[in-house]
Protein backbone atom coordinates (compact mmCIF):
# COMPACT_ATOMS: atom_id res chain seq x y z
CA UNK A 1 0.00 0.00 0.00
CA UNK A 2 1.32 3.44 -0.89
CA UNK A 3 0.64 6.80 0.69
CA UNK A 4 -1.57 7.67 -2.25
CA UNK A 5 -3.85 4.81 -1.17
CA UNK A 6 -4.09 5.90 2.47
CA UNK A 7 -4.16 9.70 2.32
CA UNK A 8 -6.57 12.29 1.07
CA UNK A 9 -5.75 14.01 -2.22
CA UNK A 10 -2.84 16.41 -1.97
CA UNK A 11 -3.42 20.08 -1.28
CA UNK A 12 -1.35 22.77 -2.97
CA UNK A 13 2.36 22.09 -2.69
CA UNK A 14 2.97 25.82 -2.24
CA UNK A 15 2.97 27.07 1.34
CA UNK A 16 3.48 30.30 3.24
CA UNK A 17 3.15 31.04 6.91
CA UNK A 18 0.65 33.47 8.44
CA UNK A 19 3.12 36.36 8.52
CA UNK A 20 4.17 35.76 4.90
CA UNK A 21 7.89 35.74 5.68
CA UNK A 22 8.37 31.97 5.22
CA UNK A 23 7.58 30.16 1.98
CA UNK A 24 8.21 26.67 0.62
CA UNK A 25 7.23 24.28 -2.13
CA UNK A 26 6.85 20.65 -1.06
CA UNK A 27 7.34 17.74 -3.40
CA UNK A 28 4.15 16.20 -2.02
CA UNK A 29 1.40 17.00 0.48
CA UNK A 30 -0.69 14.45 2.39
CA UNK A 31 -3.64 14.76 4.76
CA UNK A 32 -4.00 11.41 6.57
CA UNK A 33 -7.29 10.67 8.32
CA UNK A 34 -6.23 8.22 11.03
CA UNK A 35 -3.31 7.37 13.30
CA UNK A 36 -2.67 4.26 11.23
CA UNK A 37 -2.51 6.31 8.04
CA UNK A 38 0.04 8.64 9.60
CA UNK A 39 2.15 5.66 10.67
CA UNK A 40 1.99 4.01 7.25
CA UNK A 41 2.87 7.28 5.54
CA UNK A 42 5.91 7.81 7.75
CA UNK A 43 7.09 4.20 7.32
CA UNK A 44 6.94 4.50 3.57
CA UNK A 45 8.72 7.85 3.61
CA UNK A 46 11.44 6.56 5.93
CA UNK A 47 12.01 3.52 3.74
CA UNK A 48 12.49 5.83 0.76
CA UNK A 49 14.91 8.14 2.57
CA UNK A 50 12.47 11.03 2.47
CA UNK A 51 11.91 13.83 4.98
CA UNK A 52 8.50 14.47 6.52
CA UNK A 53 7.28 17.64 8.17
CA UNK A 54 3.94 18.00 9.93
CA UNK A 55 2.50 21.51 9.58
CA UNK A 56 -0.28 22.99 11.69
CA UNK A 57 -1.93 26.35 11.06
CA UNK A 58 1.35 28.02 10.05
CA UNK A 59 1.46 30.58 12.86
CA UNK A 60 5.18 30.19 13.52
CA UNK A 61 7.33 33.10 12.36
CA UNK A 62 10.52 31.15 11.67
CA UNK A 63 11.24 28.21 9.38
CA UNK A 64 10.29 25.48 11.87
CA UNK A 65 7.41 24.35 9.60
CA UNK A 66 9.20 24.63 6.25
CA UNK A 67 8.87 21.38 4.30
CA UNK A 68 10.50 20.90 0.92
CA UNK A 69 9.84 17.15 0.62
CA UNK A 70 6.69 15.61 2.16
CA UNK A 71 4.38 17.98 4.02
CA UNK A 72 1.76 16.40 6.30
CA UNK A 73 -1.31 18.33 7.41
CA UNK A 74 -3.87 17.04 9.91
CA UNK A 75 -7.23 18.80 9.32
CA UNK A 76 -8.84 15.35 9.26
CA UNK A 77 -7.43 14.58 12.70
CA UNK A 78 -9.17 17.39 14.55
CA UNK A 79 -11.90 15.83 16.70
CA UNK A 80 -12.47 15.11 20.39
CA UNK A 81 -11.45 11.59 21.45
CA UNK A 82 -12.48 11.14 25.09
CA UNK A 83 -13.28 12.88 28.37
CA UNK A 84 -12.36 11.40 31.74
CA UNK A 85 -13.10 13.93 34.45
CA UNK A 86 -10.69 16.80 33.85
CA UNK A 87 -8.60 14.77 31.37
CA UNK A 88 -9.62 15.60 27.82
CA UNK A 89 -8.08 13.84 24.83
CA UNK A 90 -8.34 15.47 21.41
CA UNK A 91 -6.75 14.83 18.06
CA UNK A 92 -3.67 16.94 17.52
CA UNK A 93 -4.93 18.79 14.44
CA UNK A 94 -7.71 20.50 16.39
CA UNK A 95 -7.42 24.31 16.38
CA UNK A 96 -7.33 26.00 19.79
CA UNK A 97 -10.44 28.08 19.07
CA UNK A 98 -12.35 24.87 18.34
CA UNK A 99 -10.92 23.24 21.47
CA UNK A 100 -12.00 26.21 23.61
CA UNK A 101 -15.52 26.12 22.21
CA UNK A 102 -15.76 22.36 22.74
CA UNK A 103 -14.51 22.55 26.32
CA UNK A 104 -17.06 25.25 27.10
CA UNK A 105 -19.87 22.86 26.12
CA UNK A 106 -18.70 20.34 28.73
CA UNK A 107 -17.98 22.85 31.47
CA UNK A 108 -14.19 22.79 31.20
CA UNK A 109 -11.36 25.09 30.11
CA UNK A 110 -7.60 25.14 29.53
CA UNK A 111 -6.10 26.93 32.56
CA UNK A 112 -3.88 29.23 30.48
CA UNK A 113 -3.82 30.38 26.86
CA UNK A 114 -1.85 32.73 24.68
CA UNK A 115 -3.42 35.72 22.97
CA UNK A 116 -3.99 33.93 19.67
CA UNK A 117 -6.21 30.84 19.30
CA UNK A 118 -5.60 30.01 15.63
CA UNK A 119 -2.84 27.43 16.28
CA UNK A 120 -3.42 23.71 16.29
CA UNK A 121 -3.09 21.88 19.61
CA UNK A 122 0.04 20.08 18.36
CA UNK A 123 1.65 23.25 17.07
CA UNK A 124 0.90 25.22 20.22
CA UNK A 125 2.39 22.71 22.64
CA UNK A 126 5.31 21.73 20.40
CA UNK A 127 6.64 25.29 20.21
CA UNK A 128 6.05 26.19 23.86
CA UNK A 129 3.10 28.54 23.36
CA UNK A 130 2.25 30.28 26.63
CA UNK A 131 0.05 32.87 28.23
CA UNK A 132 0.83 34.90 31.31
CA UNK A 133 0.54 34.38 35.06
CA UNK A 134 3.00 33.33 37.73
CA UNK A 135 0.86 30.30 38.57
CA UNK A 136 1.16 28.97 35.02
CA UNK A 137 3.78 27.94 32.49
CA UNK A 138 3.41 26.89 28.85
CA UNK A 139 0.27 25.20 27.55
CA UNK A 140 2.47 22.10 27.26
CA UNK A 141 2.58 21.93 31.06
CA UNK A 142 -1.11 20.92 30.90
CA UNK A 143 -0.30 17.86 28.77
CA UNK A 144 -0.71 14.53 30.57
CA UNK A 145 -0.27 12.08 27.68
CA UNK A 146 0.31 11.96 23.94
CA UNK A 147 0.22 9.57 21.03
CA UNK A 148 3.10 10.15 18.65
CA UNK A 149 4.28 8.53 15.42
CA UNK A 150 8.07 8.17 15.51
CA UNK A 151 10.59 8.31 12.70
CA UNK A 152 10.28 4.57 12.11
CA UNK A 153 6.50 4.82 11.80
CA UNK A 154 5.87 3.27 15.22
CA UNK A 155 2.88 4.48 17.22
CA UNK A 156 3.87 5.29 20.80
CA UNK A 157 1.65 6.30 23.71
CA UNK A 158 3.50 8.24 26.39
CA UNK A 159 2.47 9.77 29.70
CA UNK A 160 4.19 11.24 32.72
CA UNK A 161 5.49 7.84 33.80
CA UNK A 162 7.76 7.73 30.72
CA UNK A 163 11.30 9.07 31.10
CA UNK A 164 11.11 10.76 27.69
CA UNK A 165 7.84 12.54 28.38
CA UNK A 166 9.47 15.93 29.23
CA UNK A 167 11.07 15.81 25.78
CA UNK A 168 7.81 15.12 23.96
CA UNK A 169 5.84 17.87 25.71
CA UNK A 170 7.77 20.58 23.83
CA UNK A 171 9.24 18.53 21.01
CA UNK A 172 9.61 21.30 18.34
CA UNK A 173 8.62 18.76 15.69
CA UNK A 174 11.89 16.84 16.08
CA UNK A 175 10.64 13.63 17.68
CA UNK A 176 7.65 12.65 15.59
CA UNK A 177 4.12 13.58 14.56
CA UNK A 178 1.70 14.12 17.43
CA UNK A 179 -1.67 12.56 16.62
CA UNK A 180 -3.55 12.99 19.87
CA UNK A 181 -3.00 14.88 23.10
CA UNK A 182 -4.48 14.49 26.58
CA UNK A 183 -4.83 17.78 28.44
CA UNK A 184 -5.49 18.27 32.14
CA UNK A 185 -8.23 20.87 32.09
CA UNK A 186 -9.97 22.78 34.86
CA UNK A 187 -13.57 23.69 35.55
CA UNK A 188 -14.74 26.44 33.23
CA UNK A 189 -14.02 29.84 34.76
CA UNK A 190 -14.65 33.52 34.25
CA UNK A 191 -12.10 36.30 34.26
CA UNK A 192 -12.34 39.92 35.27
CA UNK A 193 -10.23 41.91 32.83
CA UNK A 194 -8.90 45.29 33.86
CA UNK A 195 -7.11 47.10 31.03
CA UNK A 196 -5.81 50.65 31.36
CA UNK A 197 -3.15 53.03 30.06
CA UNK A 198 -0.26 53.77 32.42
CA UNK A 199 3.17 55.42 32.24
CA UNK A 200 5.97 52.88 31.82
CA UNK A 201 7.64 53.92 35.09
CA UNK A 202 4.42 53.31 37.04
CA UNK A 203 3.88 49.96 35.34
CA UNK A 204 7.35 48.74 36.28
CA UNK A 205 7.01 50.10 39.83
CA UNK A 206 3.78 48.20 40.47
CA UNK A 207 4.68 45.01 38.66
CA UNK A 208 5.80 42.84 41.59
CA UNK A 209 2.66 43.65 43.59
CA UNK A 210 0.36 42.90 40.67
CA UNK A 211 2.12 39.66 39.81
CA UNK A 212 1.57 38.49 43.38
CA UNK A 213 -2.06 39.62 43.59
CA UNK A 214 -3.49 38.93 40.13
CA UNK A 215 -3.88 35.64 38.26
CA UNK A 216 -2.61 36.97 34.91
CA UNK A 217 -0.63 40.16 34.21
CA UNK A 218 0.85 41.58 31.01
CA UNK A 219 1.53 44.94 29.45
CA UNK A 220 2.29 46.55 26.11
CA UNK A 221 4.88 49.32 25.76
CA UNK A 222 4.57 51.66 22.79
CA UNK A 223 7.98 52.45 21.21
CA UNK A 224 8.97 56.12 20.88
CA UNK A 225 6.76 56.87 23.94
CA UNK A 226 6.70 56.40 27.70
CA UNK A 227 3.22 54.86 27.60
CA UNK A 228 1.98 51.33 28.27
CA UNK A 229 -1.29 49.45 28.34
CA UNK A 230 -1.53 47.30 31.46
CA UNK A 231 -3.74 44.19 31.47
CA UNK A 232 -4.67 42.36 34.68
CA UNK A 233 -6.99 39.33 34.68
CA UNK A 234 -8.28 37.51 37.75
CA UNK A 235 -10.79 34.70 38.27
CA UNK A 236 -14.25 35.79 39.43
CA UNK A 237 -17.35 33.75 40.36
CA UNK A 238 -19.89 35.43 38.06
CA UNK A 239 -19.93 37.45 34.86
CA UNK A 240 -21.34 40.61 36.38
CA UNK A 241 -19.91 43.13 33.92
CA UNK A 242 -19.97 41.81 30.36
CA UNK A 243 -18.43 43.92 27.63
CA UNK A 244 -21.01 45.39 25.30
CA UNK A 245 -20.93 44.11 21.74
CA UNK A 246 -20.30 47.63 20.49
CA UNK A 247 -17.34 48.24 22.84
CA UNK A 248 -15.89 44.86 21.94
CA UNK A 249 -16.19 45.61 18.23
CA UNK A 250 -14.85 49.14 18.66
CA UNK A 251 -11.76 48.12 20.66
CA UNK A 252 -10.88 44.68 19.34
CA UNK A 253 -11.96 44.87 15.70
CA UNK A 254 -12.15 48.49 14.57
CA UNK A 255 -9.35 50.17 16.58
CA UNK A 256 -7.00 47.22 17.17
CA UNK A 257 -7.28 45.83 13.66
CA UNK A 258 -8.82 48.12 11.02
CA UNK A 259 -7.46 51.43 12.29
CA UNK A 260 -4.16 49.94 13.45
CA UNK A 261 -3.56 48.39 10.03
CA UNK A 262 -4.16 51.73 8.34
CA UNK A 263 -1.73 53.39 10.77
CA UNK A 264 0.89 50.71 10.07
CA UNK A 265 0.55 51.20 6.33
CA UNK A 266 0.96 54.93 6.81
CA UNK A 267 4.07 54.36 8.93
CA UNK A 268 5.54 52.02 6.32
CA UNK A 269 5.20 54.77 3.68
CA UNK A 270 6.09 57.70 5.94
CA UNK A 271 8.46 56.54 8.72
CA UNK A 272 8.53 60.01 10.26
CA UNK A 273 4.85 59.57 11.10
CA UNK A 274 5.50 56.60 13.43
CA UNK A 275 6.54 58.43 16.64
CA UNK A 276 3.61 60.90 16.57
CA UNK A 277 1.08 58.20 15.70
CA UNK A 278 2.40 55.97 18.51
CA UNK A 279 2.12 58.92 20.88
CA UNK A 280 -1.44 59.53 19.63
CA UNK A 281 -2.28 55.86 20.20
CA UNK A 282 -1.10 56.10 23.81
CA UNK A 283 -3.22 59.22 24.41
CA UNK A 284 -6.21 57.51 22.79
CA UNK A 285 -6.06 54.47 25.07
CA UNK A 286 -8.94 54.30 27.54
CA UNK A 287 -9.53 52.01 30.50
CA UNK A 288 -12.04 49.21 30.38
CA UNK A 289 -13.11 46.56 32.86
CA UNK A 290 -15.29 43.59 32.00
CA UNK A 291 -15.93 39.93 32.81
CA UNK A 292 -16.13 37.07 30.31
CA UNK A 293 -15.40 33.40 29.70
CA UNK A 294 -11.70 32.75 30.19
CA UNK A 295 -10.76 32.08 26.56
CA UNK A 296 -12.69 35.17 25.43
CA UNK A 297 -10.44 37.27 27.68
CA UNK A 298 -7.17 35.47 26.91
CA UNK A 299 -7.54 35.42 23.12
CA UNK A 300 -8.10 38.40 20.84
CA UNK A 301 -8.40 38.69 17.05
CA UNK A 302 -5.09 39.54 15.37
CA UNK A 303 -5.73 40.46 11.75
CA UNK A 304 -2.83 42.86 11.22
CA UNK A 305 0.06 40.72 10.04
CA UNK A 306 3.48 41.12 11.57
CA UNK A 307 6.85 39.48 12.19
CA UNK A 308 7.84 38.64 15.74
CA UNK A 309 10.73 37.69 17.96
CA UNK A 310 9.92 36.68 21.53
CA UNK A 311 12.52 36.05 24.20
CA UNK A 312 12.20 34.53 27.63
CA UNK A 313 14.55 36.00 30.23
CA UNK A 314 14.74 35.36 33.98
CA UNK A 315 12.03 37.42 35.61
CA UNK A 316 14.59 39.41 37.62
CA UNK A 317 16.20 40.55 34.34
CA UNK A 318 13.03 42.27 33.09
CA UNK A 319 14.11 45.87 33.88
CA UNK A 320 17.52 45.41 32.24
CA UNK A 321 16.05 43.87 29.08
CA UNK A 322 13.42 46.60 28.75
CA UNK A 323 15.92 49.39 29.46
CA UNK A 324 17.92 48.30 26.41
CA UNK A 325 15.00 48.62 24.00
CA UNK A 326 14.72 52.44 23.66
CA UNK A 327 18.45 52.65 22.89
CA UNK A 328 18.13 49.89 20.28
CA UNK A 329 15.06 51.46 18.67
CA UNK A 330 16.53 54.97 18.59
CA UNK A 331 19.60 53.62 16.77
CA UNK A 332 17.70 51.79 14.02
CA UNK A 333 17.59 53.07 10.43
CA UNK A 334 13.78 52.58 10.50
CA UNK A 335 10.89 53.13 12.90
CA UNK A 336 9.14 50.53 15.06
CA UNK A 337 5.37 50.61 14.76
CA UNK A 338 4.21 47.69 16.88
CA UNK A 339 4.05 47.76 20.68
CA UNK A 340 6.31 45.48 22.73
CA UNK A 341 4.40 42.80 24.64
CA UNK A 342 5.61 41.66 28.09
CA UNK A 343 4.23 38.59 29.90
CA UNK A 344 5.24 36.48 32.90
CA UNK A 345 5.09 32.78 33.83
CA UNK A 346 6.19 30.41 36.56
CA UNK A 347 8.71 27.55 36.20
CA UNK A 348 8.19 24.07 34.83
CA UNK A 349 10.33 20.96 34.27
CA UNK A 350 9.84 20.43 30.51
CA UNK A 351 13.27 20.05 28.92
CA UNK A 352 12.90 22.53 26.05
CA UNK A 353 10.37 24.78 27.74
CA UNK A 354 11.55 28.37 27.80
CA UNK A 355 10.55 28.52 31.46
CA UNK A 356 12.45 25.41 32.51
CA UNK A 357 13.46 25.77 36.15
CA UNK A 358 12.79 29.48 36.64
CA UNK A 359 10.29 32.32 36.81
CA UNK A 360 10.20 34.01 33.44
CA UNK A 361 9.48 37.24 31.66
CA UNK A 362 8.59 36.98 27.97
CA UNK A 363 9.32 40.05 25.87
CA UNK A 364 7.97 40.08 22.31
CA UNK A 365 9.20 42.57 19.73
CA UNK A 366 7.17 42.88 16.54
CA UNK A 367 7.21 44.70 13.21
CA UNK A 368 4.50 45.23 10.61
CA UNK A 369 4.68 42.58 7.87
CA UNK A 370 6.77 43.83 4.96
CA UNK A 371 8.70 46.31 7.11
CA UNK A 372 12.40 45.78 7.95
CA UNK A 373 13.03 43.97 11.21
CA UNK A 374 16.31 42.02 11.23
CA UNK A 375 18.60 44.70 12.76
CA UNK A 376 15.97 45.29 15.47
CA UNK A 377 15.58 41.60 16.27
CA UNK A 378 19.30 40.84 16.19
CA UNK A 379 20.13 43.71 18.54
CA UNK A 380 17.46 42.67 21.02
CA UNK A 381 18.53 39.03 20.80
CA UNK A 382 22.09 40.03 21.75
CA UNK A 383 20.78 41.71 24.89
CA UNK A 384 18.60 38.74 25.85
CA UNK A 385 21.30 36.16 25.16
CA UNK A 386 23.64 38.05 27.49
CA UNK A 387 20.97 37.75 30.20
CA UNK A 388 20.64 33.97 29.75
CA UNK A 389 17.54 34.34 27.60
CA UNK A 390 15.84 31.60 25.60
CA UNK A 391 14.15 32.28 22.24
CA UNK A 392 10.58 31.18 21.64
CA UNK A 393 10.73 28.12 19.37
CA UNK A 394 8.00 29.43 17.08
CA UNK A 395 9.27 32.99 16.71
CA UNK A 396 12.15 34.59 14.80
CA UNK A 397 15.60 34.06 16.28
CA UNK A 398 19.16 33.48 15.09
CA UNK A 399 20.53 31.05 17.68
CA UNK A 400 22.15 27.69 16.87
CA UNK A 401 22.69 24.45 18.75
CA UNK A 402 25.99 25.55 20.25
CA UNK A 403 24.52 28.63 21.90
CA UNK A 404 21.22 26.97 22.86
CA UNK A 405 23.01 24.15 24.69
CA UNK A 406 24.21 26.68 27.27
CA UNK A 407 20.67 28.01 27.74
CA UNK A 408 18.94 24.68 28.37
CA UNK A 409 20.26 22.41 31.18
CA UNK A 410 18.57 19.35 29.63
CA UNK A 411 19.52 20.09 26.03
CA UNK A 412 21.65 16.96 25.64
CA UNK A 413 18.92 14.84 27.22
CA UNK A 414 16.58 16.10 24.53
CA UNK A 415 19.12 15.17 21.85
CA UNK A 416 19.32 11.67 23.32
CA UNK A 417 15.55 11.38 23.11
CA UNK A 418 15.68 12.54 19.51
CA UNK A 419 18.21 9.82 18.76
CA UNK A 420 15.71 7.29 20.10
CA UNK A 421 12.60 8.68 18.40
CA UNK A 422 14.08 9.71 15.05
CA UNK A 423 17.61 8.37 14.52
CA UNK A 424 17.34 8.71 10.73
CA UNK A 425 16.20 12.36 11.02
CA UNK A 426 13.03 11.76 9.04
CA UNK A 427 11.49 14.87 10.62
CA UNK A 428 14.51 17.14 10.19
CA UNK A 429 14.58 20.38 8.22
CA UNK A 430 16.91 23.35 8.00
CA UNK A 431 15.56 24.90 11.21
CA UNK A 432 16.07 21.74 13.27
CA UNK A 433 19.54 21.25 11.79
CA UNK A 434 20.40 24.72 13.02
CA UNK A 435 18.91 24.62 16.51
CA UNK A 436 19.67 20.98 17.35
CA UNK A 437 22.66 20.24 15.17
CA UNK A 438 22.71 18.19 11.97
Secondary structure, 3 states (H helix, E strand, C coil): CCHHHHEECCCCCEEECCCCCCEEECCEEEEECCHHHHHHHHHHHHHCCCCEEEECCCCCCCHHHCCCCEEEECCCCCCEEEEECCEEEEECCCEHHHHHHHHHHCCEECCCCCCCCCCEHHHHHHCCCECCECCCCEHHHHEEEEEEECCCCCEEEEECCCCCHHHHHCCCCCCCEEEEEEEECEECCEEEEEEEEEEHHHHHHHHHHHHHHCCEEEEEECCCCCEEEEEEEEEECCCCCCCCHHHHHHHHHHHHHHHHHHHHHHHHHCCCHHHHHHHHHHHHCCCEEEEEEHHHHHCCCCCCCEEEEEEEEEHHHHHHHHHHHHHHHHCCCCCCCCCEEEEEECCECCCCCCCECCCEEEEEEEEECCCCCHHHHHHHHHHHHHCCCEECCCCCCCCCHHHHHHHCCCHHHHHHHHHHHCCCCCCCCHHHHHHHCC
